[in-house]
Amino acid sequence: MALSREEVLNVAKLARLKFSEKEIEKFQVDLNSILDYIDMLNEVDISGIEPLTNVNKGVNNLREDVVIESLGDIEAVSNAPVSSGGTFIVPKVVGGE
């Protein structure tokens, strides 16, 4: 199946794109190459192949959930430029003076 120049122009119009004449010719060749490749793939016999539904064969590869101690408030803000009582102090960004 080959796309005509008019079909390429229609696709461009639907996508609200404008192209020069040279670009239209290039896209016509490129789109026809893609369609030729799809036609070639359609010729492959896949009658004995099941569809791929999960690349991990239906097994979730999850790590074990392990509870560990997290940082305390003071440790968490220890590298902050300004902090107070385990909280970050940031400059006011809403409102004016």
Stockholm file with secondary structure:
# STOCKHOLM 1.0

chainA/1-97         MALSREEVLNVAKLARLKFSEKEIEKFQVDLNSILDYIDMLNEVDISGIEPLTNVNKGVNNLREDVVIESLGDIEAVSNAPVSSGGTFIVPKVVGGE
#=GR chainA/1-97 SS CCCCHHHHHHHHHHTTCCCCHHHHHHHHHHHHHHHHHHHHHHTSCCTTCCCCCCTTTTCCCCCCCCCCCCCCHHHHTTTSSSEETTEECCCCCSSCC
#=GC SS_cons        CCCCHHHHHHHHHHTTCCCCHHHHHHHHHHHHHHHHHHHHHHTSCCTTCCCCCCTTTTCCCCCCCCCCCCCCHHHHTTTSSSEETTEECCCCCSSCC
//
